[in-house]
């Protein structure tokens, strides 16, 4: 049976999280992970007073994580372990600087929450990230219907992902005025669009996706001429749900407000790929698709930098390291010049 929370520990955790939020400016999503990490350690440690911390607890907790299993019975991933230990490391470092703890806890004690060098390397290694090919994305888009307003919107969502690889959180917060069809651009203003780290991102349409541009223009034309939406209205308004007498609920136009979550976009992408007989890759996979396409076809450094900036990356190495991986077969082809073992 789990012990009741220690009031002293809870106050310290709250103060630490306030520090991380307001001094370190961490996002709510990151703070949620840190809360979970602190609670995991606190429970494992039997709710002992943090003032009694000893490096043996750090070493014991690391061993505990190595023996943990996921819900599927697999060992805890090294990246997950690294994330949990990083939170504890920051917490102990912060604790060593607080009144009443300086003489008990040393800053160096935090180092005992580090992974081994081998595990650290494994945790940092970029995992394989599946992504559709350009032709698969085009096929899925081409098979999407556009007879009804909702179908037009859904196809435009898929089209914009093909054209820009925009992050899904930014996509659901876009307004009509942020898209310029003539300039073939999307302006991601952090004052109005949910961009990563609050960055201003100017994104331009990737060439070769003419059908995607047509689908997006068709939806914006509907918004302007039929729905009579204005520039400050959501580019992709949420579906309105109306009750049917004795028959449940049904879609009934649009609400005129943004989607509250990114789940509708994920559903749109999944249905589109399934209809085309292609595995579901998810919205974020479009970023990998465009990055790999750029890495393969860019003919100059400037072109590669432009593609990186289009994805909102400050450093082109981010594009190459995290998104530009090539498959084993492609690696072999580029190095040996052979396409198969029979060549």
C-alpha positions in Angstrom: 0.0 0.0 0.0 1.4 3.4 -1.0 2.2 5.8 1.8 0.4 9.1 2.1 2.2 12.0 0.5 4.7 13.7 2.8 3.6 17.4 3.3 7.1 18.7 3.4 8.0 16.9 0.2 4.8 18.2 -1.5 5.7 21.8 -0.6 9.2 21.4 -2.0 7.9 19.8 -5.2 5.5 22.6 -5.7 8.2 25.3 -5.1 10.5 23.5 -7.6 7.8 23.3 -10.3 7.0 27.0 -9.8 10.7 27.7 -10.3 10.8 25.5 -13.5 7.7 27.2 -14.8 8.4 30.9 -14.1 12.2 31.0 -13.9 13.0 28.4 -16.6 9.9 29.0 -18.6 9.0 25.4 -19.2 5.8 24.4 -21.0 2.9 22.8 -19.2 3.5 19.6 -21.1 7.1 19.5 -19.8 6.0 20.3 -16.3 3.5 17.4 -16.4 6.4 15.0 -17.2 8.4 16.5 -14.4 5.6 16.1 -11.9 5.3 12.5 -12.9 9.0 11.9 -12.5 9.2 13.5 -9.0 6.2 11.5 -7.9 7.7 8.3 -9.3 10.9 8.8 -7.2 8.9 9.9 -4.1 6.7 6.8 -4.2 9.7 4.5 -4.8 11.6 6.1 -1.9 8.7 5.5 0.5 7.9 9.2 0.8 11.0 9.8 2.9 11.8 13.4 3.7 13.8 14.9 0.9 16.1 16.4 3.6 17.3 12.8 4.2 18.4 12.4 0.6 21.6 10.3 0.1 23.4 9.4 -3.1 22.5 5.7 -2.4 18.9 6.6 -3.2 19.9 8.0 -6.6 21.8 4.8 -7.4 19.0 2.6 -6.1 16.4 4.5 -8.1 18.4 4.2 -11.3 18.6 0.4 -10.8 14.9 0.4 -10.2 14.3 2.1 -13.5 16.5 -0.4 -15.3 14.2 -3.2 -14.0 10.9 -1.4 -14.8 8.6 -2.7 -17.5 6.1 -0.8 -19.7 2.5 -1.8 -20.0 3.4 -4.1 -22.8 6.0 -5.9 -20.7 9.0 -4.4 -22.4 11.9 -2.7 -20.5 11.6 1.0 -20.0 13.2 2.9 -22.9 16.5 4.5 -22.4 15.1 7.9 -23.6 12.4 7.6 -20.9 14.9 6.8 -18.2 17.0 9.7 -19.3 14.0 12.1 -19.1 13.1 10.9 -15.6 16.6 11.0 -14.3 17.2 14.5 -15.8 14.2 15.8 -13.8 15.6 14.3 -10.6 19.0 15.7 -11.3 17.6 19.2 -11.7 15.6 18.8 -8.6 18.5 17.7 -6.4 20.7 20.5 -7.9 17.9 23.0 -7.0 17.4 21.5 -3.6 21.2 21.9 -2.8 20.8 25.6 -3.2 17.8 26.0 -0.9 18.0 27.3 2.7 18.2 24.4 5.2 19.6 22.0 2.6 23.0 23.5 1.7 24.8 21.6 4.5 23.0 18.3 3.8 22.9 18.1 0.0 25.8 18.9 -2.3 25.4 20.0 -5.9 27.6 17.0 -7.0 25.0 14.6 -5.5 22.8 15.4 -8.5 25.3 13.7 -10.8 24.4 10.3 -9.4 21.2 10.5 -11.4 23.1 10.3 -14.7 22.9 7.3 -17.0 26.0 5.3 -18.0 27.8 6.6 -21.1 26.5 3.7 -23.1 22.9 4.2 -22.0 23.2 7.9 -22.6 24.3 7.3 -26.1 21.5 4.9 -26.7 19.0 7.4 -25.3 20.2 10.2 -27.6 20.2 8.0 -30.7 17.5 9.0 -33.1 15.0 6.1 -33.5 13.8 5.1 -37.0 11.0 7.5 -37.9 8.7 6.1 -40.6 7.3 8.5 -43.1 5.3 8.3 -46.3 6.9 8.8 -49.7 5.9 11.8 -51.8 3.9 9.5 -54.1 2.1 7.9 -51.2 1.0 11.3 -49.9 -0.1 12.4 -53.3 -2.1 9.2 -53.8 -3.9 9.5 -50.4 -4.7 13.2 -51.2 -6.0 12.3 -54.6 -8.5 9.8 -53.2 -9.9 12.1 -50.6 -13.5 13.2 -51.5 -14.4 16.9 -51.6 -18.2 16.9 -52.2 -19.3 18.3 -48.9 -17.9 21.3 -46.9 -16.5 19.0 -44.2 -14.8 16.9 -46.9 -13.3 20.1 -48.4 -12.0 21.1 -45.1 -10.5 17.7 -44.3 -8.8 17.5 -47.7 -7.4 21.0 -47.2 -5.9 19.9 -43.9 -4.2 17.0 -45.5 -3.1 19.2 -48.4 -1.5 21.8 -46.1 0.5 19.1 -44.3 1.8 17.9 -47.7 2.7 21.5 -48.8 4.4 22.6 -45.6 4.9 19.9 -43.0 3.5 22.3 -40.5 3.4 21.1 -36.9 -0.1 19.9 -36.0 -0.4 22.3 -33.0 0.3 25.2 -35.3 -2.1 23.9 -37.9 -5.1 23.8 -35.7 -4.5 27.4 -34.5 -4.2 29.0 -38.0 -6.5 31.7 -39.1 -7.5 32.3 -42.7 -5.3 35.4 -42.9 -2.2 33.4 -42.2 -2.4 31.7 -45.6 -1.4 33.6 -48.8 -2.3 31.6 -51.9 -0.7 34.1 -54.3 2.6 34.1 -52.4 2.2 30.4 -51.6 3.0 31.0 -48.0 1.9 30.4 -44.4 2.9 33.0 -41.8 3.1 31.4 -38.4 2.9 34.4 -36.1 3.5 33.2 -32.5 1.1 35.9 -31.1 -1.7 34.0 -32.8 -0.3 30.6 -33.9 0.9 27.9 -31.5 4.5 27.6 -32.8 7.2 25.6 -31.0 9.2 27.8 -28.6 7.1 30.8 -29.8 9.1 31.2 -32.9 8.0 33.2 -35.9 8.1 30.8 -38.9 7.6 31.8 -42.6 6.7 28.7 -44.5 6.3 28.4 -48.3 4.5 25.7 -50.3 6.7 22.8 -51.4 6.9 22.5 -55.2 5.3 19.6 -57.0 2.1 19.4 -55.0 -0.2 21.1 -57.5 -3.3 19.1 -56.4 -2.7 20.0 -52.8 -2.6 23.7 -53.7 -5.9 23.3 -55.6 -7.5 21.5 -52.6 -6.4 24.3 -50.3 -7.6 27.0 -52.6 -10.9 25.3 -53.0 -11.5 25.3 -49.3 -10.4 28.9 -48.8 -12.7 29.9 -51.7 -15.6 28.1 -49.9 -14.8 29.9 -46.6 -14.8 33.3 -48.4 -17.6 33.0 -50.9 -20.0 30.5 -49.3 -19.4 30.5 -45.5 -18.6 34.2 -45.5 -15.7 33.8 -43.0 -13.4 36.7 -42.4 -9.6 36.8 -42.2 -9.6 36.3 -38.4 -11.7 33.2 -38.5 -10.1 29.8 -38.0 -8.7 28.3 -41.2 -10.0 24.9 -40.1 -13.1 25.4 -37.9 -14.3 22.6 -35.7 -17.2 20.5 -36.7 -20.5 21.4 -35.1 -22.5 18.5 -33.6 -26.3 18.5 -33.4 -28.7 16.1 -31.7 -31.1 14.1 -33.8 -34.4 13.1 -32.4 -34.0 9.5 -31.1 -31.0 8.9 -33.3 -28.0 10.3 -31.4 -25.9 13.0 -32.9 -24.7 14.1 -36.3 -22.2 16.6 -37.9 -24.0 19.9 -38.6 -21.7 22.5 -40.2 -18.9 24.2 -38.3 -18.7 25.9 -35.0 -16.7 28.9 -36.1 -14.0 28.2 -33.5 -10.6 26.4 -33.6 -10.3 22.7 -32.7 -9.5 22.4 -29.0 -7.2 19.4 -29.6 -5.1 18.0 -32.4 -7.0 14.7 -32.4 -9.3 15.6 -35.3 -6.3 16.2 -37.6 -4.8 12.8 -36.6 -8.2 11.2 -37.5 -8.3 12.9 -40.9 -4.8 11.7 -41.7 -5.5 8.2 -40.6 -8.7 7.9 -42.6 -7.0 9.3 -45.7 -4.1 6.8 -45.6 -6.4 3.9 -44.8 -8.6 4.8 -47.8 -5.5 4.6 -50.0 -4.4 1.3 -48.5 -1.4 2.9 -46.9 -0.3 2.5 -43.3 -1.1 5.5 -41.0 1.9 7.7 -40.5 0.4 10.5 -38.5 0.6 14.3 -39.1 4.2 14.7 -37.8 5.4 12.2 -40.5 4.9 14.8 -43.2 7.8 16.8 -41.7 10.0 13.7 -42.1 8.8 13.2 -45.6 9.6 16.7 -46.7 13.0 16.8 -44.9 14.1 13.5 -46.5 12.9 14.7 -49.9 15.0 17.9 -49.4 18.1 16.0 -48.2 17.8 13.8 -51.3 17.1 16.4 -54.0 18.6 19.7 -52.8 21.4 20.6 -55.2 23.0 23.4 -53.1 23.7 24.3 -49.4 21.4 27.3 -49.8 18.5 25.1 -51.0 19.0 22.8 -48.0 19.1 25.7 -45.6 15.9 27.1 -47.1 14.2 23.7 -46.6 15.3 23.6 -43.0 14.0 27.1 -42.4 10.7 26.2 -44.0 10.3 23.5 -41.3 11.0 26.1 -38.6 14.4 24.8 -37.7 17.0 27.3 -36.5 19.9 25.0 -37.4 20.1 22.9 -40.5 21.8 20.2 -38.5 18.4 19.7 -36.7 16.8 18.9 -40.1 19.6 16.4 -41.1 20.0 14.8 -37.7 16.4 14.4 -36.6 14.5 14.3 -39.8 16.9 13.5 -42.6 17.6 9.9 -41.9 17.6 7.6 -44.9 16.8 3.9 -44.9 19.3 1.1 -44.8 18.6 0.2 -48.4 19.1 3.8 -49.5 22.3 4.1 -47.5 23.6 0.9 -49.3 22.6 2.2 -52.7 24.4 5.6 -52.2 27.6 4.0 -50.8 27.9 1.0 -53.1 26.1 2.2 -56.1 24.1 -1.1 -56.2 20.3 -1.3 -55.7 20.2 -4.9 -54.6 22.4 -8.0 -53.9 21.7 -9.2 -57.4 23.3 -6.1 -59.1 
